[in-house]
Amino acid sequence: MKKFGIMIAVLALVCGMARGASTVSSYSAPNLVSEINAALANPTNTTLTVTGNGTVGGTLGVTGVATLTATPVLKNGLTVQTNATIGGTLGVTGVATLTATPVLKNGLTVQTNATVGGTFGVTGVATFTATPVCLNGLTVQTNATVGGTLGVTGALTAGSYVGLALTDTNVTVDVTLRTPVFVGQTLIGLVSNEVWIASAVTTNSWIKLTP
């Protein structure tokens, strides 16, 4: 059987296989079969076409560009050791674990619930289309502007009341026209020289202070 294989290989070489186009370095009969097998095991062709299924038992190393016309199925995950560019949509149905902080140049859209276990820092503008719920309170370290109504159902504790007092320039002050924002807020009549303090957050909760 071995001699038959050698005869076929020799016949193929004699019938037109150019010596320069082959990876076989020697045509000596004793080494011909082993060299052909070595050439088949380490092909030098630049293109490989597999028309059926292919199984790689070891490591598939690709030094160039791998173009996949269909969606690959990665049963044991995918590890990318360098940068990766995705021209389309990256869909993750499971858990995406990021060991470093992701940089989102075009923003982030979360269509369902999201839980942040650490600190959620926003350096730009945070726009909420719905009313946010702050279960553990809200701390504002700099100025805050409320364009609508600031409704407080519980107690409002202000560290400083500077600039939070209401003023009235009428000769006679009608305190029922003023609604205090928090308990302890003051109403100062600049012309009448009178001062009131709020005991509640209703229009009839003003208590006039005796000069």
N, C-alpha and C positions, 0 to 999 in steps of 0.2 A: 504493500500500500504506500509505503514511504517512497519507493522507487517510482511509483506511478505519479505521485504528486510532483516529484522532481522533474519528471518527463514533461508534465503539463506546464510547469513553470518555465522550463527551458524552451518549450515550443512557443510560449507567449512572448518570450524575449526575442526569439529568432524571427517571429512573424511581424515585428515592427515596433516593439517597445524600445524607444530611444534610451540610450544609457543616461543622458543628461536629464531626462524627465523622471527618472526613478530615484527613490531614496535608498535603493539597494547599492551598497558600495562595492560589492564584489560578486562576480558571477561564477565563482568556483563551485563546482558541484557539491563538495562536502558541506559548505556553509550556506548554500542557496536557500533552503527551506527556512532555516533559522533567521536569515536576514530578511526574507520576505515577511515572516511573522513579525519581526521587529518593526519593519516598515509599516505594516498594517496597525500595529499597536501604537505607533507614534506618527500619524499621518502629517504631512507637511502642506496639504491642501488648505487654501484659505477659506473654503466654503464647505459646510457639511449640511446635507439635506436629509432629513429623516421623514419619510412619508407615513410611517406608522408610529406606534408608541415606542418610547425609548426609556430605558431605566439606567440610571447612573448610580452604581453602588457606592461610589466614593464621593469625592468633592468635585463639583462642576465649576471650574475656574474660567471666567470670561474676562479677558483683559481689554477687550474692545467694547462696542455698544451691543447690548442684547435687545433686539426688537421683538416684542411679543404681540402678535396680531390678535390674540384672544386674552381674556382675563386669566392671569395665573392663579392657581389655588395653592396657598401656602399653609399646609396643615400644621406645621410646627413653628409658625411665626416667621417674621422677617426682621433681620438685623441689618441696619444701614450704618456703617462705620464712618462714612464721610457725608458730605452734603447730598441732598436729594431734591430734585425739582419735579413738581407735579403740575402739569399743565391743565388738568381738569379738576374734578372734585375728589377729595379724599374722604371716603365714607368709612366711618368706624362704627360698627354695630356693637362692639364689646367695650372694654375699658381701655382707654388710652392713657398710659402712664408716661409722663414727661419728667425726666430727671433734671432738666434745666428749665429756665423760664422761657416760654415761647414768645416770639416777637410777631405780633399780628399787625402788619402794616395797613391793611384795609379794614380793620375792625373785627369784631367778634359778634356773631349772631347766635344766641342760645334760644332755641324754639321751645324747649321744655324746662323743667326745673333744674337749677344748678346749686350745688352746695360748695361753699368755700370754707375749708376748715381752718385757714389761717387768716391773714389780713388781706382785705380787698382794697388795693390802693388805686385810686383814679387820679391821675395828674391833669387830665383834661376835663371836658364837660361830660357829666353823666346825665343823660336824658331818660326820664322814666315816663312811659306812656300811661302807666297805671300808678296808683298810690302805693308807695313802698311801705312795708310794715317792718318796723324796727322793734323786735321783741325785747331787746336788752337796752333800749334807749338809743339816743342819738347825741353825739358830741360834735359840736361845730367849733373848731379852734380859731377860725377867722370870721370875717363878716359874712352875714347871710341876708339875702334879699328875698322877701316873700311877696310875690306879685298879687296874690289873692288873699284869702283869709287864713290866718293861722289859728286853727282850732285846737284848744288844749282841754281835754276832758278830765285830766288829773291835776296834780299840783305842778305849778311852774316855779322853779327855784332859780332866781337870777343871782349870779355872783356879784353883779354890780347893777345899780339902777340908774347910773349916769346916762342921760339921754333917753330914758324910758318914761319920763314923766310927761303927762299930758298938760297942755297949756291952753288958756282961754283968754282972749283979749277983749271980751265984752265987759261992760260996766257991771252988769248983772249976769252971773254965771248960772246957766241951767244945767245942772249936773246930770239930769235925766237924758240929755242928748249925747252923753259920753259913756261908752262902754269900756270898763277896764279890761286889760288883757290878762292881768294876773293879780292875785291877792297881794296887797301892799303897794300897788301902783298909786302914784300921787297925781292929783289934778291941781294945777296952780293957776289961779286967776291973776294974770299979770297986771290988770287994771284995778280989779277989786281988792287986790292984796289978800286973797283968801286961799286956803289950802285944804284939800280933801284927800283922804286916803281910802282905798278900796278894801272892804272886808270880804268881798266876793267878786265874781266876775259878771255882775248884773248892773243895770243902769241905776237901780235903787240901793246899791250897796255902798255908796260913797258916804264917808263919815267926815264931817267937817272938823278940822283941828282948831282948837281955841287959840287965838293969838296970845 
